[in-house]
């Protein structure tokens, strides 16, 4: 049977021209966005897919039964085949860690002097780690202009892994971390406790992501530990970001809001997002009652009331590649509308090992076409996980 993803020792080779693949992806996205519209008044709410809320609490319990696991996984499968987005509750991340990571975001963006942020700029990192302002990068597939977000990016680091660390971790470029190719942080005397707070949240969300991957496996008709048995979860990558979106400028907002973050798909397996609960995130979804069946519409994502502490999960490129497009690599953007408050968000982009190969997966045992690669549409070529992410990051500058 063909393999879904292979360790670095595989003899299968990824494509030699990643830049062309990334260019083609951007071109396809641009075409989709050209046809997209805001949800029209003539389209009833019931005709547009919603973003479900999935209770993963039973799955995280030691007493979870196989039938409970399958029930939860079936909800995830439906979401992945329609919008590519779903929310989760009872995820196990402590409320204190959630509150603290938003506090650390506010401290970084408002308390750290601009001169120090500049010293931590991503231009000094070959792995795009550190600080960036809106004009430094853009993921905008619509050509709507400069993004207003401000960000801080970091990746896996043994020093912030409260679980003790993993052996053999390699970075996006396939090499072990070393000086000049590692995370950058504010000095402890500048923002006391910042690195520790970020590390605590990162540890919790990495633990959760590893478990949620099992649900994705079951949703695809595979064994829960399928990924681990393939040897591609030995040292998985995970990029974290702190993002700040200032309130919309009255002079620049216009009728369609101010672009905080342009339309894009995420690069890895899936993304776990925690935010301050303020509106702004928009999702591109199918609109089946619109005359043009290929047309999609922008809809606002559900907003957490601040007490639920839910996380948003969206499908990213690898899941779409593995399933031949069956699971939607979800297109989304952030638009800050008039009167909206500042917004903070903390996305965590979960990957497999960066030296693993990503290619279309086989159909599950007992399924039609068993043993054949699971390509539904498009031309999905093998890519090395870290190389794909790094090439997509390069395309943002």
Secondary structure, 3 states (H helix, E strand, C coil): CCCCEECCCCCCCCCCCHHHHHHHHHHHHHHHHHHCEECCCCCCHHHECCCCEEECHHHHCCCCCHHHHHHHHHHHHHHHHHCCEEEEECCCCCHHHHHHHHHHHHHHHHHCCHHHHHHCEHHHCCCCCEEECCCCCCCCCCCCCCCCEEEEEECCCHHHCCCCCCCCCCCCCCCCCECCECCCCCCCCCCCCHHHHHHHHHHHHHHHHHHHHHHHHHHCCCCCCHHHHCCCCCCEEEEEEEEEECCCCCCCCCCCCEEEEEEECCCCCEEEEEECCCCCEEEEEEECCCCCCCCEEEEECCCCCCCCCCEEEEECHHHHHHCCCCCCCCCEEEEECCCCCCEEEEEEEEEEECCCEECCCECCCCCCCCCCECCCCCCCCCEEHHHHHHHHHHCCC
